Amino acid sequence: MEPLRESPALRYASRQRFYARYGHRRGGGGGLGNSELAFMRWQERAVLRPLQAKPPGSAWWNSVNLGYIYHCELAVRARERAVDPRLLPAAAQLWVEYLEHPREVSWYRAHNSSVIDGYLRYPDLAEREGPGERTFLNVVLYRLLFAQAMVEEERFAFGELGRIFAAPQGPAVDLLTQLSAFYPTTYPLSEADLRHLLGRCHCGHSVGAEVLDNLLILPELDRLYRLAARWNRQPRLVELIRDGEPVYPSGGLPPRTPRPWVGLLAGLRRTLNRWTTRRWLAPANS
């Protein structure tokens, strides 16, 4: 792993080799690794520069990315040597399961468990990020978990249709990394990047990000994090939200003022959630 530490290009090449062997490609490309490779290209451009560069890279992103690769490579070596997976960290266990049963669900569980491990392992590095960057860390995580919920076919994440939208071998992530409402064009973030990220601009993809966050994801955040903690064998994930709000590493996102129609629909969504939850619990309490 040491040669990868200072070279984003070597990290990307290592992931290309992994998916050339284990991505189950059809007709070229990265197969089940398409989403990761697209995201890696954004990281290579934006956040994985050496810490001494101008502008510098991000210690948090570098550490989380390297830990993610470590879990995957550990799983490969353990499987080759017939090591009992129960001896491995949870994230590496899930990579072994992906290697043995490669499909969308097993890929998301391995990938996201490794990412969550990085969030939990490096809060001190996250504290060094600026306010806008800390906001971005929260947004990246809950959007990633929502994509996983789509593949898990949760009803609040479009059910069976969600699997098509969020398939890791599809082009969606590659397209999203080109949109500043999802991945900033500069890092550290500019004021314009932060406005785009939080849906405070009037361009189409910024409005789309606002609807995604305020109408679809944030009203379901408690349920989403509880489910993801179980799927990904990371029970401490629920520590990263409080009262339905993301709080990583030690505080919440800046206050949001969604467009009136988005705020109205989000309020109706939360009311409906509370009503259906009470109805679901009622027989148990009678």
Kinemage of the C-alpha trace (Angstrom):
@kinemage 1
@onewidth
@group {chain A} dominant
@subgroup {mainchain}
@vectorlist {calphas} color= white
{ca met a 1} P 0.000 0.000 0.000
{ca glu a 2} L 2.889 2.383 0.667
{ca pro a 3} L 3.604 3.193 -3.027
{ca leu a 4} L -0.020 4.347 -3.360
{ca arg a 5} L 0.205 6.858 -0.534
{ca glu a 6} L 1.640 9.744 -2.567
{ca ser a 7} L 0.312 8.850 -6.001
{ca pro a 8} L -3.360 9.294 -6.957
{ca ala a 9} L -2.518 7.908 -10.404
{ca leu a 10} L -1.231 4.658 -8.889
{ca arg a 11} L -4.355 4.390 -6.743
{ca tyr a 12} L -6.565 4.759 -9.784
{ca ala a 13} L -4.506 2.214 -11.718
{ca ser a 14} L -4.839 -0.268 -8.842
{ca arg a 15} L -8.631 0.065 -8.944
{ca gln a 16} L -8.647 -0.365 -12.707
{ca arg a 17} L -6.700 -3.618 -12.298
{ca phe a 18} L -9.079 -4.808 -9.599
{ca tyr a 19} L -12.161 -4.240 -11.731
{ca ala a 20} L -10.509 -5.651 -14.844
{ca arg a 21} L -10.332 -8.890 -12.867
{ca tyr a 22} L -13.368 -8.677 -10.582
{ca gly a 23} L -15.709 -6.140 -12.180
{ca his a 24} L -17.540 -8.673 -14.369
{ca arg a 25} L -17.421 -6.398 -17.362
{ca arg a 26} L -19.444 -6.836 -20.503
{ca gly a 27} L -18.013 -5.251 -23.613
{ca gly a 28} L -15.297 -3.217 -21.875
{ca gly a 29} L -15.509 -0.651 -19.103
{ca gly a 30} L -15.273 -1.291 -15.386
{ca gly a 31} L -18.463 -3.307 -15.023
{ca leu a 32} L -19.602 -3.161 -11.410
{ca gly a 33} L -16.734 -0.753 -10.780
{ca asn a 34} L -17.909 1.949 -13.197
{ca ser a 35} L -19.300 4.179 -10.439
{ca glu a 36} L -16.220 3.879 -8.271
{ca leu a 37} L -13.842 4.587 -11.138
{ca ala a 38} L -15.850 7.668 -12.129
{ca phe a 39} L -15.745 8.928 -8.542
{ca met a 40} L -12.014 8.157 -8.352
{ca arg a 41} L -11.433 10.348 -11.389
{ca trp a 42} L -13.173 13.229 -9.611
{ca gln a 43} L -11.123 12.582 -6.456
{ca glu a 44} L -7.905 12.514 -8.469
{ca arg a 45} L -8.770 15.917 -9.957
{ca ala a 46} L -10.081 17.541 -6.791
{ca val a 47} L -8.957 16.100 -3.454
{ca leu a 48} L -6.152 13.538 -3.761
{ca arg a 49} L -3.380 15.978 -4.607
{ca pro a 50} L -0.308 15.775 -2.337
{ca leu a 51} L -0.753 17.741 0.870
{ca gln a 52} L 2.204 19.948 -0.100
{ca ala a 53} L 0.691 20.884 -3.470
{ca lys a 54} L -0.839 24.293 -4.246
{ca pro a 55} L -3.733 24.092 -3.716
{ca pro a 56} L -3.171 21.200 -1.317
{ca gly a 57} L -5.079 17.962 -1.312
{ca ser a 58} L -7.253 16.868 1.595
{ca ala a 59} L -5.801 14.724 4.383
{ca trp a 60} L -9.291 13.379 5.140
{ca trp a 61} L -10.052 12.337 1.573
{ca asn a 62} L -6.585 10.846 1.129
{ca ser a 63} L -6.883 8.755 4.297
{ca val a 64} L -10.422 7.530 3.620
{ca asn a 65} L -9.534 6.639 0.037
{ca leu a 66} L -6.413 4.712 1.040
{ca gly a 67} L -8.274 2.841 3.787
{ca tyr a 68} L -10.961 1.898 1.299
{ca ile a 69} L -8.387 0.405 -1.079
{ca tyr a 70} L -6.735 -1.399 1.843
{ca his a 71} L -9.965 -3.192 2.826
{ca cys a 72} L -10.517 -4.342 -0.733
{ca glu a 73} L -6.952 -5.589 -1.236
{ca leu a 74} L -7.022 -7.283 2.176
{ca ala a 75} L -10.118 -9.201 1.098
{ca val a 76} L -8.438 -10.318 -2.135
{ca arg a 77} L -5.344 -11.585 -0.290
{ca ala a 78} L -7.415 -13.284 2.414
{ca arg a 79} L -9.541 -15.089 -0.149
{ca glu a 80} L -6.485 -16.221 -2.110
{ca arg a 81} L -5.002 -17.666 1.101
{ca ala a 82} L -8.285 -19.163 2.345
{ca val a 83} L -8.271 -17.003 5.490
{ca asp a 84} L -11.474 -17.229 7.542
{ca pro a 85} L -13.379 -14.007 6.657
{ca arg a 86} L -14.614 -13.761 10.240
{ca leu a 87} L -11.075 -12.735 11.200
{ca leu a 88} L -11.262 -9.665 8.955
{ca pro a 89} L -12.696 -6.204 9.637
{ca ala a 90} L -16.356 -5.819 8.682
{ca ala a 91} L -15.591 -3.891 5.492
{ca ala a 92} L -13.110 -6.523 4.298
{ca gln a 93} L -15.638 -9.266 5.090
{ca leu a 94} L -18.104 -7.582 2.767
{ca trp a 95} L -15.480 -7.313 0.027
{ca val a 96} L -14.962 -11.082 0.325
{ca glu a 97} L -18.715 -11.507 -0.092
{ca tyr a 98} L -18.601 -9.299 -3.176
{ca leu a 99} L -15.783 -11.392 -4.646
{ca glu a 100} L -17.777 -14.571 -4.069
{ca his a 101} L -21.179 -13.194 -5.119
{ca pro a 102} L -20.595 -10.173 -7.379
{ca arg a 103} L -23.789 -8.184 -7.873
{ca glu a 104} L -25.102 -4.681 -7.241
{ca val a 105} L -26.145 -5.264 -3.627
{ca ser a 106} L -22.882 -6.930 -2.563
{ca trp a 107} L -20.844 -4.198 -4.279
{ca tyr a 108} L -22.684 -1.384 -2.487
{ca arg a 109} L -22.340 -3.114 0.870
{ca ala a 110} L -18.594 -3.619 0.455
{ca his a 111} L -18.006 -0.139 -0.952
{ca asn a 112} L -20.149 1.711 1.573
{ca ser a 113} L -18.887 -0.213 4.581
{ca ser a 114} L -15.347 0.842 3.649
{ca val a 115} L -16.428 4.454 3.206
{ca ile a 116} L -18.306 4.503 6.529
{ca asp a 117} L -15.258 3.013 8.239
{ca gly a 118} L -13.265 6.004 7.004
{ca tyr a 119} L -15.837 8.471 8.331
{ca leu a 120} L -15.734 6.818 11.746
{ca arg a 121} L -11.952 6.455 11.775
{ca tyr a 122} L -10.958 10.001 10.802
{ca pro a 123} L -13.209 12.576 12.514
{ca asp a 124} L -10.071 14.430 13.632
{ca leu a 125} L -9.048 14.961 9.999
{ca ala a 126} L -12.597 15.997 9.124
{ca glu a 127} L -12.399 18.691 11.820
{ca arg a 128} L -9.525 20.271 9.867
{ca glu a 129} L -11.749 20.740 6.817
{ca gly a 130} L -13.460 24.091 6.354
{ca pro a 131} L -17.189 24.593 7.099
{ca gly a 132} L -18.179 24.170 3.454
{ca glu a 133} L -16.092 21.043 3.106
{ca arg a 134} L -17.598 19.513 6.273
{ca thr a 135} L -21.030 20.183 4.816
{ca phe a 136} L -19.955 18.401 1.644
{ca leu a 137} L -18.803 15.345 3.637
{ca asn a 138} L -22.291 14.971 5.105
{ca val a 139} L -24.031 15.480 1.773
{ca val a 140} L -21.788 12.959 -0.001
{ca leu a 141} L -22.516 10.349 2.660
{ca tyr a 142} L -26.284 10.607 2.770
{ca arg a 143} L -26.579 10.706 -1.022
{ca leu a 144} L -24.362 7.624 -1.245
{ca leu a 145} L -26.495 5.786 1.319
{ca phe a 146} L -29.647 6.775 -0.557
{ca ala a 147} L -28.178 5.306 -3.754
{ca gln a 148} L -27.600 2.101 -1.817
{ca ala a 149} L -31.211 2.148 -0.583
{ca met a 150} L -32.285 2.347 -4.224
{ca val a 151} L -30.354 -0.814 -5.048
{ca glu a 152} L -31.684 -2.480 -1.894
{ca glu a 153} L -35.140 -1.691 -3.360
{ca glu a 154} L -36.434 0.177 -0.331
{ca arg a 155} L -39.902 1.580 -0.972
{ca phe a 156} L -38.920 5.133 0.005
{ca ala a 157} L -36.112 4.967 -2.590
{ca phe a 158} L -38.262 4.132 -5.644
{ca gly a 159} L -38.553 0.408 -4.896
{ca glu a 160} L -37.634 -1.881 -7.778
{ca leu a 161} L -37.132 1.071 -10.125
{ca gly a 162} L -34.350 2.404 -7.895
{ca arg a 163} L -32.083 -0.516 -8.746
{ca ile a 164} L -31.975 0.645 -12.360
{ca phe a 165} L -31.153 4.273 -11.518
{ca ala a 166} L -28.396 3.478 -9.003
{ca ala a 167} L -26.774 0.466 -10.666
{ca pro a 168} L -22.996 0.806 -10.110
{ca gln a 169} L -22.229 -0.366 -13.645
{ca gly a 170} L -24.366 2.415 -15.121
{ca pro a 171} L -23.363 5.919 -16.247
{ca ala a 172} L -25.133 7.902 -13.498
{ca val a 173} L -22.132 8.653 -11.262
{ca asp a 174} L -19.949 9.612 -14.220
{ca leu a 175} L -22.617 12.135 -15.237
{ca leu a 176} L -23.111 13.457 -11.695
{ca thr a 177} L -19.394 14.103 -11.200
{ca gln a 178} L -19.668 16.658 -14.004
{ca leu a 179} L -22.370 18.638 -12.128
{ca ser a 180} L -21.323 21.150 -9.475
{ca ala a 181} L -24.540 20.561 -7.498
{ca phe a 182} L -23.223 17.073 -6.769
{ca tyr a 183} L -19.424 17.347 -6.937
{ca pro a 184} L -17.675 20.729 -6.655
{ca thr a 185} L -15.432 22.003 -9.404
{ca thr a 186} L -12.884 23.279 -6.856
{ca tyr a 187} L -11.637 22.034 -3.504
{ca pro a 188} L -11.667 23.663 -1.030
{ca leu a 189} L -15.160 24.669 -2.127
{ca ser a 190} L -15.843 28.109 -3.502
{ca glu a 191} L -18.932 30.038 -2.374
{ca ala a 192} L -20.519 29.222 -5.732
{ca asp a 193} L -19.804 25.517 -5.255
{ca leu a 194} L -21.473 25.546 -1.836
{ca arg a 195} L -24.551 27.331 -3.211
{ca his a 196} L -24.832 24.744 -5.974
{ca leu a 197} L -24.355 21.887 -3.505
{ca leu a 198} L -27.177 23.097 -1.247
{ca gly a 199} L -29.545 23.872 -4.112
{ca arg a 200} L -29.368 27.644 -3.702
{ca cys a 201} L -28.887 28.399 -7.399
{ca his a 202} L -31.499 28.519 -10.129
{ca cys a 203} L -29.851 26.166 -12.620
{ca gly a 204} L -31.618 22.878 -13.305
{ca his a 205} L -29.155 20.529 -11.626
{ca ser a 206} L -29.046 22.704 -8.496
{ca val a 207} L -32.849 22.578 -8.228
{ca gly a 208} L -32.622 18.828 -8.795
{ca ala a 209} L -30.154 18.491 -5.926
{ca glu a 210} L -32.467 20.496 -3.652
{ca val a 211} L -35.433 18.273 -4.480
{ca leu a 212} L -33.345 15.129 -3.995
{ca asp a 213} L -32.091 16.229 -0.583
{ca asn a 214} L -35.076 18.039 0.918
{ca leu a 215} L -37.910 15.990 -0.502
{ca leu a 216} L -36.525 12.471 -0.886
{ca ile a 217} L -33.555 11.955 1.442
{ca leu a 218} L -33.662 14.206 4.515
{ca pro a 219} L -37.225 13.268 5.567
{ca glu a 220} L -36.046 9.625 5.634
{ca leu a 221} L -32.634 10.210 7.183
{ca asp a 222} L -33.196 8.353 10.471
{ca arg a 223} L -34.557 5.298 8.712
{ca leu a 224} L -31.859 5.469 6.025
{ca tyr a 225} L -28.982 5.510 8.520
{ca arg a 226} L -30.482 2.719 10.632
{ca leu a 227} L -30.885 0.512 7.577
{ca ala a 228} L -27.428 1.349 6.241
{ca ala a 229} L -25.851 0.561 9.620
{ca arg a 230} L -27.274 -2.946 9.316
{ca trp a 231} L -26.576 -3.501 5.620
{ca asn a 232} L -22.963 -2.397 5.978
{ca arg a 233} L -22.211 -3.906 9.422
{ca gln a 234} L -21.309 -0.496 10.774
{ca pro a 235} L -23.541 -0.002 13.854
{ca arg a 236} L -21.823 3.269 14.775
{ca leu a 237} L -23.073 4.915 11.589
{ca val a 238} L -26.140 6.136 13.503
{ca glu a 239} L -23.814 8.331 15.588
{ca leu a 240} L -23.408 10.577 12.539
{ca ile a 241} L -26.967 11.923 12.729
{ca arg a 242} L -28.912 13.568 15.536
{ca asp a 243} L -32.623 14.415 15.556
{ca gly a 244} L -32.856 13.622 11.879
{ca glu a 245} L -29.944 15.878 10.895
{ca pro a 246} L -26.408 14.942 9.768
{ca val a 247} L -23.801 16.067 12.314
{ca tyr a 248} L -20.425 14.765 11.071
{ca pro a 249} L -17.850 15.325 12.457
{ca ser a 250} L -19.209 17.379 15.365
{ca gly a 251} L -22.008 19.612 14.135
{ca gly a 252} L -24.829 19.966 11.661
{ca leu a 253} L -25.153 21.467 8.227
{ca pro a 254} L -25.846 25.190 7.897
{ca pro a 255} L -29.559 26.061 8.067
{ca arg a 256} L -31.379 25.442 4.806
{ca thr a 257} L -34.052 27.635 3.295
{ca pro a 258} L -35.542 25.525 0.511
{ca arg a 259} L -37.753 27.018 -2.149
{ca pro a 260} L -41.289 27.417 -0.747
{ca trp a 261} L -42.786 24.666 -2.886
{ca val a 262} L -39.974 22.257 -1.968
{ca gly a 263} L -40.356 23.108 1.721
{ca leu a 264} L -44.123 22.545 1.529
{ca leu a 265} L -43.740 19.154 -0.134
{ca ala a 266} L -41.006 18.145 2.324
{ca gly a 267} L -43.272 19.076 5.250
{ca leu a 268} L -46.092 16.990 3.790
{ca arg a 269} L -43.661 14.113 3.316
{ca arg a 270} L -42.591 14.243 6.977
{ca thr a 271} L -46.225 14.392 8.132
{ca leu a 272} L -47.066 11.371 6.007
{ca asn a 273} L -44.056 9.511 7.415
{ca arg a 274} L -45.205 10.165 10.999
{ca trp a 275} L -48.771 9.107 10.181
{ca thr a 276} L -47.755 5.860 8.483
{ca thr a 277} L -45.327 5.063 11.307
{ca arg a 278} L -48.089 5.490 13.908
{ca arg a 279} L -50.429 3.278 11.894
{ca trp a 280} L -47.738 0.623 11.557
{ca leu a 281} L -47.053 0.660 15.302
{ca ala a 282} L -50.706 0.798 16.376
{ca pro a 283} L -51.443 -2.981 16.357
{ca ala a 284} L -48.419 -3.663 18.544
{ca asn a 285} L -49.612 -1.123 21.112
{ca ser a 286} L -53.246 -2.207 21.201
